[in-house]
Amino acid sequence: MIWQRYLFAVLVACVATGPAAAETVLPPIRHVFVIVLENSSYSETFGPHSLGPYLAKELPRQGALLENYYAIGHSSLDNYIAMISGQPPNEDTQEDCGLYSDFVFRKPGLDAKGRAIGHGCVYPSFVPTLPAQLDAAHLSWRGYMEDMGKDPARESATCGHSQVGSRENLLIATHKDEYAVKHNPFMYFHAIIDRQAYCDAHVVNFDALKTDLRSIASTPNFSYIVPNLCHDGHDSPCIDQAPGGLLSSDPFLMKLIPTILNSPAFRKDGLLIVTLDEAGSDSRSDSDACCGEEPMPGAKFPPGGNGPGGGRIGAVVLSPFIEPGTVSQRPYNHYSLLRSIEDIFGLKHLALAAGTKVKSFGTDVFTKTSNH
């Protein structure tokens, strides 16, 4: 049985090198789903007066609540880029790249920590990413972007981005289309966007998710899911006068998440993480950080603009390998998320995900040895 092999591995690690070593033994997860929401601090999202009871109460009852999960910067884009590459914020990604420009290096190549030192938006092809790692390991991945291509005159329904070097016009909602490219990190790496057929196959409209979930074979090993500017809670009110914020994201999650949890891939060996990009600006701790986060050398501003990080945001994690009602107080951030996914799939830690104080999800999260 798959869970028996997991339990045996944990016991061997504990006997051989003590309890701490067991933290590196992860359950046999083969399908990871990440859903990213927007702009809400931990107290707003998970506090007693949360406007999103499904996210704040029901989902933690089904899985694990990570109380001390932090964003790594402000505004949106730098957090999304960190999740799939480990690259730190720079002065342009901190401002969501109003000019869709190429990255400009202050020093050639990557530094000893794997960081691209400079500024700009679209990283050159040699900057490594989680998708490239998955490809090399013969594992599948897809990004699912709600509303991408809803207005075909604005952007394509696959691999939707502006022309490199142009003023960015895909940052705010329109009455026809609430897709925002700043919430689609795959569009900021030449290794992805320069291969048109590859990009079209991997970065797709959200509507493809339902079909892909029908079987284990069609479900990617890694699925990155981004709602539109209304359903992710970014806009409030939304351009169509929907309430926005948690009042709009919670009903969206109530419809989406059961579809994922009931899918064959998740039921067999899945992991779902729901988190936010950054804390809201009205939080006093909205630029707090954890896990030894470092700024880019020579950066004009710290990652949070006026502080070291993106604030405490929290996360919910669900899996057949998590005991319902689990609560973890261990500090994590977006680099921890990347590191955890890399560890699950046996991949190298990229850039700041390799930090000595950055930890993967451990037995504080994976509290159940059986997937039944």
C-alpha positions in Angstrom: 0.0 0.0 0.0 1.2 3.5 -0.8 0.6 4.8 2.7 2.5 1.9 4.2 5.6 2.8 2.2 5.3 6.4 3.4 5.0 5.3 7.1 8.0 3.0 6.7 10.1 5.9 5.3 9.1 8.1 8.2 10.0 5.4 10.8 13.3 4.7 9.2 14.2 8.4 9.2 13.3 8.8 12.9 15.3 5.7 13.9 18.3 6.6 11.8 18.9 10.3 12.5 16.3 11.4 15.0 12.9 13.2 14.8 14.1 16.3 12.9 15.1 14.1 9.9 11.5 13.0 9.5 10.5 16.5 8.5 12.2 15.9 5.2 10.2 12.8 4.4 7.2 13.7 2.4 4.2 11.5 1.5 3.9 10.1 -2.0 2.1 13.1 -3.5 2.1 13.2 -7.3 -0.5 15.9 -8.1 -0.2 19.4 -6.6 -2.8 22.1 -7.1 -2.1 25.8 -6.1 -4.9 28.4 -6.0 -3.8 32.0 -5.5 -6.1 34.7 -4.2 -5.3 38.4 -3.6 -4.6 41.2 -1.2 -5.8 40.1 2.3 -4.0 39.8 5.6 -4.3 36.8 7.8 -6.7 38.6 10.2 -9.0 39.7 7.3 -9.0 36.2 5.7 -9.0 33.8 8.6 -10.0 36.0 11.6 -13.3 35.7 13.4 -14.9 38.4 11.3 -13.8 37.0 7.9 -16.2 37.7 5.0 -15.2 34.3 3.5 -16.4 31.6 5.9 -15.8 28.7 3.5 -12.1 29.6 3.2 -11.7 30.7 6.8 -13.6 27.9 8.6 -14.7 25.1 6.4 -11.5 24.4 4.5 -9.3 24.4 7.7 -11.7 21.8 9.1 -11.0 19.6 6.1 -7.2 20.1 6.1 -4.4 22.2 7.6 -4.3 25.9 8.4 -0.9 27.4 8.2 -1.2 30.3 10.6 2.3 31.8 9.9 2.5 31.7 6.2 4.0 35.0 4.7 4.1 36.7 1.3 7.5 37.8 0.2 6.8 41.3 -1.2 4.5 43.9 -2.6 2.8 44.4 -5.0 1.4 41.3 -6.8 3.8 40.2 -9.4 6.9 39.6 -7.3 5.0 37.1 -5.2 3.8 35.1 -8.2 7.3 35.1 -9.8 8.8 33.8 -6.5 6.4 30.9 -6.4 7.6 29.4 -9.6 11.3 30.5 -9.7 12.5 31.6 -6.3 13.6 34.9 -7.8 13.4 37.9 -5.4 11.5 41.2 -6.0 13.1 43.9 -8.1 12.1 47.5 -8.6 10.0 46.7 -11.7 8.3 43.5 -10.5 7.5 45.4 -7.2 5.5 47.8 -9.4 3.7 45.0 -11.4 5.7 45.9 -14.6 3.8 48.6 -16.2 6.3 48.3 -19.0 6.5 44.7 -20.2 10.3 44.9 -20.5 13.2 42.5 -20.6 15.2 41.9 -17.5 18.4 44.0 -17.4 21.4 42.5 -15.5 23.7 44.6 -13.3 26.0 41.6 -13.2 26.0 38.9 -15.9 24.5 35.5 -15.1 23.1 34.3 -11.8 24.9 35.0 -8.5 26.0 32.3 -6.0 22.4 32.0 -4.7 20.9 31.6 -8.1 19.5 35.2 -8.2 19.3 37.4 -11.3 20.7 40.7 -10.1 19.2 43.7 -11.8 15.7 44.9 -12.8 13.0 44.3 -15.3 10.2 41.9 -16.0 10.8 39.1 -18.5 13.7 36.9 -17.5 16.1 35.4 -20.1 15.8 31.8 -21.0 18.6 30.6 -18.8 16.9 31.6 -15.6 15.5 28.3 -14.2 11.9 27.8 -13.3 9.7 25.1 -11.7 8.1 24.4 -15.1 11.6 23.7 -16.6 12.4 21.4 -13.7 9.2 19.5 -14.1 9.8 19.1 -17.9 13.3 17.7 -17.2 11.8 15.2 -14.7 9.2 14.2 -17.3 6.4 15.6 -15.1 3.4 17.6 -16.5 2.3 21.1 -15.6 -0.3 23.6 -16.6 -1.4 27.1 -15.6 -5.1 27.8 -15.6 -6.0 31.5 -16.0 -9.7 32.6 -15.6 -10.8 35.0 -18.3 -7.6 34.8 -20.3 -8.8 35.3 -23.9 -12.3 36.2 -23.0 -11.8 39.3 -25.1 -9.8 38.0 -28.1 -9.0 41.5 -29.2 -7.1 42.0 -25.9 -5.1 38.8 -25.5 -5.0 35.2 -26.6 -6.9 32.4 -24.7 -3.6 30.6 -24.3 -0.2 32.2 -23.4 -1.9 35.6 -23.1 0.6 38.4 -22.9 1.6 41.7 -24.4 4.5 42.3 -26.8 7.8 42.5 -25.0 8.9 46.1 -24.8 5.4 47.6 -24.9 3.4 49.4 -22.4 1.4 46.8 -20.4 -2.4 47.0 -21.0 -3.4 43.7 -19.3 -3.2 44.8 -15.7 -6.8 45.9 -14.9 -10.3 44.6 -15.6 -12.4 45.6 -18.5 -16.1 45.1 -19.0 -15.3 42.2 -21.3 -12.3 40.6 -19.6 -11.0 40.5 -16.0 -7.7 38.7 -16.7 -4.6 40.3 -15.3 -1.2 39.2 -16.7 0.5 40.3 -13.4 -1.2 37.3 -11.8 0.2 34.9 -14.4 3.9 34.4 -13.6 4.6 32.1 -16.6 4.4 35.1 -18.9 7.6 36.6 -17.4 10.0 33.9 -18.6 11.4 33.8 -22.1 11.9 30.1 -21.7 8.1 29.8 -21.8 6.8 32.6 -23.9 9.3 32.2 -26.7 8.1 28.7 -27.5 4.7 29.4 -28.8 3.3 25.9 -29.2 4.8 24.9 -25.8 3.3 28.0 -24.1 -0.1 27.5 -25.8 -0.2 24.0 -24.5 0.8 24.8 -20.9 -0.8 28.2 -20.1 -4.5 27.9 -20.8 -7.9 29.3 -20.0 -9.4 28.2 -16.7 -12.2 26.4 -18.5 -9.8 23.6 -19.5 -9.4 22.6 -15.8 -12.7 20.8 -15.6 -11.9 18.5 -18.5 -8.3 17.9 -17.3 -9.6 16.7 -13.9 -11.7 13.9 -15.3 -8.9 11.4 -15.2 -5.6 10.8 -13.5 -3.9 10.6 -16.9 -5.1 14.0 -18.0 -4.5 15.8 -14.7 -1.1 17.6 -14.6 1.3 16.8 -11.9 1.4 20.5 -11.1 -1.7 22.8 -11.6 -1.5 26.5 -11.0 -4.9 28.1 -10.8 -5.6 31.9 -10.9 -9.1 33.3 -10.7 -10.0 36.6 -12.5 -9.7 40.0 -10.8 -13.1 39.6 -9.2 -13.0 36.0 -8.1 -9.5 36.3 -6.6 -10.7 39.1 -4.3 -8.5 41.8 -5.9 -11.2 44.2 -7.0 -13.8 45.5 -4.6 -16.3 46.2 -6.1 -15.7 44.4 -9.4 -16.1 46.1 -12.7 -19.5 44.4 -13.1 -20.6 45.7 -9.7 -20.2 42.3 -8.0 -19.0 42.9 -4.4 -15.4 41.6 -4.9 -13.0 40.8 -2.1 -13.8 37.7 -0.1 -17.5 38.1 -0.8 -16.7 37.1 -4.4 -13.8 34.8 -3.9 -15.5 32.6 -1.3 -18.4 31.5 -3.6 -15.9 30.9 -6.4 -13.9 28.6 -4.1 -17.1 26.8 -3.0 -17.7 25.8 -6.6 -14.1 25.1 -7.6 -12.6 23.2 -4.7 -15.0 20.3 -4.4 -14.4 19.6 -8.1 -10.7 19.3 -7.3 -11.2 17.3 -4.1 -13.5 14.8 -5.9 -11.1 14.4 -8.9 -9.4 11.0 -9.3 -5.9 12.5 -9.1 -6.5 14.4 -5.9 -8.2 11.4 -4.2 -5.3 9.2 -5.1 -2.3 11.3 -4.2 -3.2 15.0 -4.3 -2.2 18.2 -2.5 -4.1 21.5 -2.7 -2.7 24.8 -1.4 -4.9 27.9 -1.2 -3.1 31.1 -0.3 -2.9 34.8 -1.3 -0.3 36.8 -3.0 0.2 39.5 -0.4 -1.3 41.0 2.7 -3.7 44.0 2.4 -2.3 47.5 2.7 -4.5 48.3 5.7 -2.8 45.7 7.9 -0.2 47.1 10.3 2.0 44.1 9.7 1.5 44.1 5.9 5.3 44.2 5.2 6.3 41.5 7.8 8.5 38.6 6.7 9.8 35.3 7.9 12.2 32.6 7.1 15.3 34.8 6.7 14.1 36.6 3.7 16.8 38.7 2.0 16.4 41.6 -0.4 18.2 41.6 -3.7 21.7 43.1 -3.4 21.6 46.8 -4.4 17.8 47.0 -4.5 16.3 50.4 -4.2 13.6 49.2 -1.8 13.2 46.2 0.6 10.9 43.5 -0.8 7.8 44.9 1.0 8.5 48.5 -0.1 8.5 49.8 3.4 9.4 46.5 5.1 11.1 43.2 4.7 8.3 41.1 3.2 4.7 40.9 2.0 3.0 40.4 5.3 1.3 37.5 7.1 -1.4 36.0 4.9 -1.9 32.4 5.9 -2.7 29.3 3.8 -4.9 26.3 3.8 -3.5 22.9 2.7 -5.7 19.9 1.9 -4.6 16.3 1.1 -5.4 12.7 1.8 -2.2 12.8 3.9 -3.5 15.6 6.2 -5.6 15.0 9.2 -8.6 17.3 9.1 -8.4 20.2 11.6 -4.6 20.3 11.6 -3.1 23.7 12.6 0.6 24.6 12.0 2.3 27.6 13.5 5.6 27.0 11.8 6.7 29.9 9.6 6.5 29.5 5.9 6.4 31.8 2.8 6.2 31.6 -0.9 9.7 30.3 -1.2 8.7 27.5 1.2 5.8 26.7 -1.2 8.2 26.3 -4.1 10.7 24.3 -2.0 7.9 22.0 -0.8 6.8 21.3 -4.4 10.4 20.7 -5.4 10.9 18.3 -2.6 7.6 16.4 -3.4 8.9 15.8 -7.0 12.5 15.3 -6.1 13.8 18.5 -7.7 16.6 20.9 -6.8 15.8 24.0 -4.8 15.8 27.2 -7.0 17.3 30.5 -5.9 15.9 31.7 -2.6 13.9 28.5 -2.1 17.3 27.1 -1.2 17.7 29.5 1.8 18.9 27.9 5.0 15.9 29.2 6.9 13.4 28.3 4.3 11.7 25.0 5.2 9.5 22.6 3.3 6.1 21.5 4.7 6.8 18.8 7.1 5.1 16.5 9.6 3.4 19.6 11.1 1.4 19.6 7.9 1.4 16.0 6.8 -0.2 14.5 9.9 -1.9 11.5 8.4 0.1 8.4 7.3 -2.8 6.8 5.3 -4.4 8.2 2.2 -7.7 6.6 3.2 
